Amino acid sequence: MSNLDLSGSKKRKRNDQRVFKFKTFGEQGFPTEFIGCNFEQNVKLLLEFAQPEENGDHAMASWSFQLEVHRHPPMHIFLFVVEEPMELSLNPHCKHCQYIGWGNHLICNKKYHFLLPSKDTVAACLRYDHREGNNQNTYNTNGYGGAVVGEIRSKSSSNLIELEGHIMHGVFHSNGFGHLQCINGLETGSDLPGHSIMDFWDRLCIGLRARKVSLRDISQKKGMDLRLLNTVAYGEPWFGHWGYRFGRGSFGVTQETYQSAINAIQNMPLALLAHHINNHEILTVLSRYQMLSGHSLVTLCDAFHFMLELKSRIPKDSNLSSCYPGLLVDNTCRWSPKRVEMAIRVVVEALKRAESRWISRQEVRDAARAYIGDTGLLDFVLKSLGNHIVGKYLVRRCLNPVTKVLEYCLEDISKAFPKHDQGFWVNDSKGNQQYKITWVQLMKDIYFLYKNILKELKGMSNYTSIFATIPTASRIILDAKYFLKEYKGEADSRIEVDKSKIYCAIMLVTKNGFGVEEKVMTPFECFILRKDVTFDELKIEVERTFGNIYLGLRNFAIRSINNLSPIIGTELVFNVMKTGSKIVLGGIMSIIDHNNIGIFEGIKDNIVVDCFCGTKDEDGERMVCCDICEVWQHTRCVNIPNQEAIPDIFLCSKCEQDILQFPSLP
């Protein structure tokens, strides 16, 4: 069923399969130079290095790559590539395209599945190959616990792509649009961390020159939704590290409301929360990390950002200490960190002698001059220490409203901790107090703040509209699940001297509620042509290329070139067009649709979506249909909880009101 000519890829025995490095696979030159004009050409270049799998006569074509994760100890995994032609597809329409907003894309002839099977999916799809005498472990494949020994069973490719639980499963349409369907890292029993899997996927997308890739972020860790936790801390979801941005929101969430929710929740002042929160445990946890940070944490963003950064620094079996952390001194500072720390200690000791009284800046400066002769250093420290935490003390600074003079005061914030928390305080070898925290305690604190502030704001003495912003903003962020990354989409093709490049797209005539509309239906494809090519030859090549990519364009016939005046077919293309120009070609298509699936990715079954939240199209969330007007709405929006079954008979509010207005029977 494959249109890929892989005759140059010689059939190899499993024992002779080449091994590629996981950490570089997909980079330029590893294993191939990705120089194709489009996505499908680059897939062909890649699969020339793959091991073809044995499949039945009517099975989907598949290939595999053996990847070395590390050599000592030896660990290998397999990347499987499965070509799914539309004739063998169980789902000709792509629900992922529908949910991200690509329902108006033309159906492609093929999909390419890229899979890193997990131990469980390997066990389900592989068999031992006794014919080759491979009843023992052919490879020391610790990544699969020795299960990868045989070949894929006949006709198992379709089973492989239908299974859930892979380490990674990504799918591309043959036009270069794709979807990352899942990744499963260490939390789900994989031997690979999530960031390594994402790096691998990103290299594949770049190498193959994907156009756009979407994903649905429902990742969780320790009972927390990562898209909420990471967005509060960093302003973007975890996948944002690889360039994925807001794609489409559920429940009517737009990009503007999504960004406004992020800004509102990130900038919520901790001081305002502390003033109104009666929950002493929340205050204790926040104070704990104020102390560990060594600088003032002002907003919710500051608090969660510091805690997540701290998590990456603490080994799981160790702890982190905080002792006079000092100021963050950059490379341009004229004083060394050691001299700055000494000056901090002198200022703190001077404030200790004031016994919690407010004293003027000049008094502090004069007291410190007895030990620090450099007045410039003292001025720098006094300027930087305002509202700064040093050890177990908070150095407060404010302007006296009467005298208009800056004043300082030292507050022992360790007194804010309950008795059970005092055990975190220890003395080091020099007698200085340190505050220690373990990785386990840190994770408990992150979850505690996540649950009691982001999910359920509890213990408020005055629940004003300001604090109502937090649960509302959290809900909006959680309702944004679909993210998108736009890749380059075009290779840096090596063009021979006697050839030039041109871009072509197809325009079709479509019907809408107002009549007939001409619309460009495909992205532009790159064509590398001889400099003496004619327009007639260009049309033939365009019809062939787009027919190979799209189901609805298999019998497409070009009738016009829409952005050019009438031209003679024998005229040379590059006498009229400059190299690198874009051409839109229009025409007609003859569709033989025996299965009545249409030509678009979106399912056109004439359903009407009109929900209170503003949603007018299916977005992947649970919906219910009114039994009278047959309009679909979200179950959440009509107050049907997710844990409850959809009622056998449902009436929307509009139909209910209409029924109530019926005249009563005599």
N, C-alpha and C positions, 0 to 999 in steps of 0.2 A: 504493500500500500504506500510505501514511502517514495517520494519524488527525489530524495537525496541520492545522488550517485556516489556510493561509498565503495565502489569496486576497487579503488586504490588501497583501501584498508584491508589488508590480508587477514584471513581468519587465523586466529592464534589459539592455541590451547590455553586453558586457564592457567597452567603452570608458567606459561610464557608471557602472561599479561604484564605490561609495563606498570611501574609504580611511580606515582607523581607525588610531590610534596603538597600536603594540604595547605600549608601557610602561604604558598605562592601560586597555587592553582587559580587560573583566571587572569593573572597578570599578563601583560604583553610578552609573548614568547613562551608562556608556560600554560599549556603545552604548545600553543600555536601563535602565530602572528595574526591577530584579528583584523584583517584588512578587507573584509567583504564590504560591499556597497550597502547592505542592509542586514537586518537581524538574522534572517534565515540563511544567508550566505555565511555568516559567522558561525552559526550552528553547524553547518556542513563542514567548515574548516575544523571545528572542535572535534566533531565525531569521527574524523579521519584518524584520530589518535585513540579512539575508544575500542573496547572489546565488544564486538557484536554478540548479543545473547541469542541462544537458540529458542525460537518460538514456533508455534504451530502455524499452519498455512493461513489461518484466519485471525491470528493474534496480532496485537499491536507490536510494531518494531521497537526494540529496546537495545540499549548499549550500557556498558559499565566502565567506570574508571576505578582503579585501586589507588587509594590516597594514604600516604604515610603521615600520620599525625606527629609522631616522634619516634626516634630510633631506639632510644634507651629510656625506659623499657620499650620493646617494640609494640607499636599500636597502629593498626590500619583500619580504615573504614572504606566503604564503597559508595560512590556516587552513581546512581542509575539515572539514565535519560530515557524516557518513554515517549514515543511519538504517537499521539492520539488523533487519527484521521476522523473527520466528521462522520464518515460512514459507519464507524465502529463506536462512536460516542454514545453513551447512555444519556448524556445531558447536553444536547446540542446548544442550548442557550446557557450563557455564563451568568450565574447569580452574582458573582463578584463584580462583574461589569455593571450589572443592574444596580447594585448597592452603592458603588462609587460614583455613579452618574454617567457611565459609558453605555447605557442601554441602547443608544442610537448608533453605536458602532456596527459596522457590517460583520457578520459572522465569518470567521476565518476557516480555511480548509483544514487546518491542523492546529493542535496544541502540543507544546513540548513540556513535559513534566520533569523537573529536576528534583531528585529525592536522595536524601541521606537516611536510609532506613535505621530505625532503632533496633535494639536486640529483639524486642517483641515482634516487630513487623518482619524482621529477617527470619525469625523462627517460623512465621506464618507462610512465607513466600519462597523460601529456599529449600532445596532438598540435597542430600548427599549424593555425590556423583560416584557411584561404585564402578561405572564402566571404565573410568580412567584409573581405577585403583586408589581413589582418593577417599577411602573410608577413614583416614586419619586427617588431622588438621593440615591442609595444604599450606596455609599461611598461619603464622602466629598472630592471628588477628584479634588482639586483646580488645579492640574496640567493639567487637561483636561476641566476645567470649568464646571464640572458636567456632561459631555457628556458620560463618561464611566459608563453606567448603565446596558446595555443589554449585550448580547453575540454577537459574530461575526456571521453575517448572513450566512446562508447555502451557501456554495460554494464561500465564499468571500475571502478565503486565497490567491487565485491567484490574486485577485484584489488588496489585501493589498501589495503584494510584487512588483506589477507593478506600484503602485502609487509613485509619487515623493513628496518630501517635508516633509519626516519623520524627527524627531529629530535625529534619528540615524538609519542607515540601513547597516548592515554588512552581508556578505554571506560567508559560508564556504563550500568547497567541502568535501566530506566524507573522503578524504585522509589527511585533516588538512590544506590544502592551502586555503587562504581566501582573501577577498577583502573588505575594508571599502568603501562602495559606497557613503555615505554621512553622515555628521553631520551638524546640524543647531542649533546654539546657540542663545544667546540673540539678536543678530543683526537681526535675522529673525523672532523674535516674540516668541521664545521658553522661557520657564520658567527656563531653565538650562543653565548655562554658558558653553562655548565650552570646557574649560579645565576639567570640571566635567564629561562631556560626554566622553571625551577621556580617562580619568582615568577609567571610567566604562568599556569602550571597551577594554582597555589594561588588566584590571583584568579578563575579560571574556577570552581573548586570552591566557593569562597565565594559568588560571584555566583549560580550556579545552585542553590545550597543543597543540595549533595550531603550525604548522610548520613554514610557512611564510605567511605574510599578506601584500598586496599591497594597495595603495590608489592613487587617482588622485587629486593632490592639485590644485584647481582652486579657493581657498578661497580669498575673497576680504573684505575690510573694508574701509568705507568712500571713495570708489573709488580707493583704492590702492590694488595692488596684494600683499598679505601677503608673498608669497614665495620669492618675491624680497626684500621687506622691511625688513623682519626678517633675510634673508640671508646676507644682507649688514650689519645689526647690530650685528648679532650673529654667522654668518658663517654657519647657517643651517636654514631650514624652520621652521615654527611654530610646525609642527609635529615632528621635530627633538628632541623636549623635551621628547618625548616618544620613542626615538630610531629609528625613521624612517630615512633611508638614501637613497641616490640616487639609483634608481632602473633601470630606462631606460629613455633616452632622446628622444624627438621628433626632427625632422629635422636634424637627423644625429649627435646630441649632444652626446658625450661620457662622461664617468666619468672624464677622464683626462681634457677635455676641460671645463667641468663644474667646476672642482676645480680650474683650472687656472683662469677662469672668476671671481670666488669668490675672489681669492687672489688679482687679479688686481684691482677690484673695491673697496675692503675693504682698501687696502693700498694706495689709491690715496691721496696724501698730500693736506690738506686744504690750506696750505700756497701757493702751486702751483696754486690751483684754485683761491685763493684770488688775486694773482698777475695778472691773465689773465682775470678775470671776470669783465665786465663793468656794470653788473646788480647790482645797489646799494642795491636793496632790498634783494638779496641773501646774500650780505656781511653783511647787518644789522641783518638778522636772525642768521647767523653763529656767529656774535659777541655777540648776545644776549645770546646764550647758552654757549659760551666761558666764559662769565661773571658768569652765573648761576652755571657752573660746579665747579668753584673754582680751577680747574687745567687745564693745557693746553690740548685742543683737537687737535690732530695732524692729524688724517686721517678721511676719510668719515665714516669708521667704528666707530671711537670714537664719532663722532657727532651723528649719528643715534642711536648708542647704548645708549648714555647718554639721548637722547630725549625719547626713548622708556622706559627706566628705570624710567625717571622722570614722565612719564604718569601714571605709576603704583603707584606713591607716591602721586599724586595730586587728591583729591576728585573732582568729576565733578562739585560740587557746591562751590568749595573753590579755594584757590590759594596757591602758594609757594613763600616764600621770600628768598632772598639771601643777607646776610650781613656778610662781613668778614668771609667767610666760613672756612678759615684756612687750614692747611695742614692735609692730611689724616694720622693720627698718629696710628700706630699699637700697639698691646699689648706689644711688646718687647721694645718700646721706654722708655728711662729712665726718661723722663719728662712727666708730666701730660699734657693733652690737654689744660688746663687752662693756664699753664705757657708758652706753645708753642704759644698760641694765643696772650698772652701779649707781648712776644718777637716779634711776627709778627707786632703788632701795633706799637711798638717802631721803628722797621726798616722802616716801611712804613712812619711814621712821619719824620724820618731822611731823607728819599728820597724826601719827599714833600718839605722840606726846600731847597733842591738842585734845585728846580724849573726846572724840566725836563732836567737838565744837567746830563751828564754821570760822575759818580764819582767812584773812585776805591773802591775795597772791603775793604781795610784797613780804608779808610775814613768813610765808613758806619759803620764799626765795632767800630771805636773809638767814633763816635757820639752816638751809642747805648750803649756803656759801661757806660755812665753817668747814665743810668737807669737800665741796666741789668748787674749784677756783674758776672753772670755765663758765662764765655767765651765759655765753651763747648756747652751751649744752643745756644749762638749767632752763633757759627760756624755751628751748625746743621741747624738753620733757614736760614742762608745765603746760605748754600749749597742746601737746598730744595726749596728755593723761586724762583729759576731761571725760567723765563717765566711762572710764576704762577699768577693767577688772584686773587686779594683780594678786595672784594667789587667792586667798579667801576674802580679799577686801575689794570693795568698789570705791574708786576715787570719784567723788561727786564734785561737780563744778557748776556754779551758777552766778548770775549777775545780781548783786544786791540791789533791789528796786529803789532803795532810799539813797545809798551812797554811790550807786552806779559803779561799784568796784567789784572785780571778780573775786569770788571766795571759793575755798576748797574745804571739803569735809571727807573723812574716811569712815566707811560703813562696813562692819563685819557681816558679810552676807551668809557666812556659814551658820549663823544663828537662825536663818530662815529654814534650815533643814530639820526635819523631825528626828527623833532619837534614833530610829532604825537606820537613818542615812548617815549618822556620824561615823559608822564603821568604815566609810570610804576615805576618811581622813587618816593619814599616816605621816610620820616624820622621816625625812631622809637622813643621810649620814651627817649633814651639816646642821640638823635641827630645824630645817625649814619644813613647813607643813605642805603636804602634797595631797591632791584629791585624785583618787584612782577610780577608773571605771572599766568594766569588762565589756567584751563584745556582746555577750548575752544580755547584760543589763541595758546596753545601748539599744539593741533590737527591741527589747521590752518597752523602752521609753518611746521609741519611734512609733511603735504600734499603739501605745497608750495615747499619744498626742494625735495620731491619725484618727483613732476611733472617737476621741472625746472632743476634738476641735473640728476636724475636717468632715467627719461623718455625722456626729451627733454633738452639737455644742451644748454642753451641760454645765450647770452650776452658775448661771448668769444671774446676777442680782438685778439687772435692768436690761431685759432683752429688747433692745431697740432695733430699729430698722437697719442700723449699721451692722449689727451682729447677724441679722437675718441674711445679710449678703453672703456669709460664709457657706451655709448649706445650699443656698441657691446657686452660688458660683461653683461649688463642688459638683452639684447635679449637672450643670451645663458642661463642665469639663468631662465628666463621666459619659455624657451623651455624645461626645465626639470620639468615635471609635475608628473611623476610617481615615487613614493617612496616606499620603501620596508623595512620591519622589519622581522628579523629572530628570531623566538621564540625557546624555548627549544625543543618542539615537542614530548617530552617523559615524562611520569609521573614517579614520584618516587614510583613505584609500590611496594606494600607490598608483598613480595614473601614468600610463606610458606616454611618450613624447607625442605620438600621433593621435592621442585621444583627449576628450574633454568631458566635463561633467555637466549634467543638467537634471532638474528636479521636476517630477510630474505627479499630478493628482487627478482623481476622477470626479466629475460632477454628474449628478443624476437629477432627474426631474421627479419631485415628490409632491404628493397632494397633502394639503392641510385644510383647516376649516375655512380658509379664505380663497382657496383655489389651488393653482399649480405653482410650485416653487422650485427653482433651480438651486441646488445646494451641493457644495463640495463634500463628498462622503468619505474620503480617505485622507490620511496624512500624505505628505509628499514623499515619494520614493526617489532615491538617487539612481541615475543611469549614467554609466561611463560609456561613451560612444566614440566611434571614429569621427574624425573632423570632417569627413566627406559623406556622412550619413544624411539621408533625405528624410523628409517628413513622413513619407509612406513607410519607410523602414522603421522610423521611430514609433509610429502607430502600431505596427505589428509587434514590436518589442514590448510596448506598454500593455497591449491587450494580453500578451502571454504572461508577463510578470504579475499583473494584477489578478489575472485569472488563476494563477498558481497560489496566490495569497488568500483571496476572498471567495467564499462559496457563491455569492450572488453575482460575481463578475466572471464566472467561468465561460459564459457565452457572450460577454460584453463586446459590443462593436462600436468603435469610435466614429462619430459623425462630424465633430467639429473641434476646433481648438479655440477655446472661448476667449482668451485674452489676446488674440491676434486677428488681424484683418484676414479675409479670405486669401488663402495661399494655394499655390500649386504643389501637389504632392511630391513632385520630383525636385522641388527646391531644396537646397542644402540647409539644414537646421542652423548651423553656426554662421551662415550668411545673414540670418534674420535675428537670431538670439545670441546673446553673449554667454560665454561659459559661466555656469553657476546660476543661470536664470531659472525661473519657475514657470511651468506651463500647466494650465488646467484644461483637461480634455473632457468633452462631453459626448454622450452617446446613448444608446439604448441597450437593454439587456433582455435576453430571452431566458426566463426562469422556468425550469422544470422542477416543481416542488411536490414530489410524490408524498412526502411525509408532512406537508403543511406546517413547516417550521419557520417559514419566512426567511428574511435575509438579515435581520437585526439581532444583536445579542440579547436585548431586552425581550421579555416575554410579553407579547401583545395579546392578552386574552380579554381585553375590553373591561377590565375591572376599574372601578372608580375609587380613588383614595382621596378623602377630604376630612382631615382630622382637625380637632380643635387647636393643636399645636402649630398648624400651618402646613403640615406635610401633605403633598399632593402626589407623591409617588412612593412605591415600596422602598423601605430603607433597611430591611432586614430585621426589624423588630416585630414582636408578636402583635397580630391584628385580629379584629373581629368584624364580621360583616352583619349589617342590619338586615333582618329577614324581610323587611318591607321595601326599603329604597335600594338595598344592595350596595350601599356605600361602606367602604372599609375605614376603620379607625383603630388607633392603637388601644390595646387593652388597658395600658397604664393610664391613658388619657380619659377613659370612661370608667376608671376606678375598679377594674378587675385585677386583683393582685396576681403576680406571676405564679405564685404557688397554687392558685385556684384554677380549676378547669374552666374552659370557655362554656358558657351556658348553652343549652340546646336551642333555646329561642332567645334572640337578642333584638331589642329595638333601640335605635338611637334616640337621643333626646328630642330631635325634631319630629320624628314620627310619633313619639309618645305624646308630644304636645298636640299634634294633629288629631290623634285619636281622642284625646280628652275634649277636643272642641266639637266632636261629633254630637249631633242632637241625640238625646237619650230616647230610648224606645218607649212608646206609649204603654 
